[in-house]
Amino acid sequence: MLRHLKLPESVVVSRDIMQMGNSSAASIPLAMEALLENGQARSGDSALIIGFGAGLVFAGQTVILP
């Protein structure tokens, strides 16, 4: 998805799958929390969240980080 959107290198991408594994529905909130905790994102930043799950379903949404 990152390549398809052609986002610039400056865009922060969560890559916490190595630490967290596939935690199903909790993957996105855990990734957001990790970015906030390690300082890669701040409260009030905009975020594009994209989920891909069982049944080959996917969804995306933009949010403001808490």
Steps between C-alpha positions, in 0.01 A plus 500: 500500500789732578641463149156537340431830681846629401548665837820698560781357712410747776173317574525291818388139461442271794696179463430337834388161362840356601444593866123453529423226249155479345270614778191509276260784588747652749777547240411859406455636855823328608690647204363848575600473866851384405547803270380736773717339769823504298448857380454424130150655522342758730153554634307706245687364198297370206525129427387278215409159639453205268391156614500174307336194645340161466282453196730733304317805631669834546412850613675833541425812699671823594498593869652752738721324755383533860 
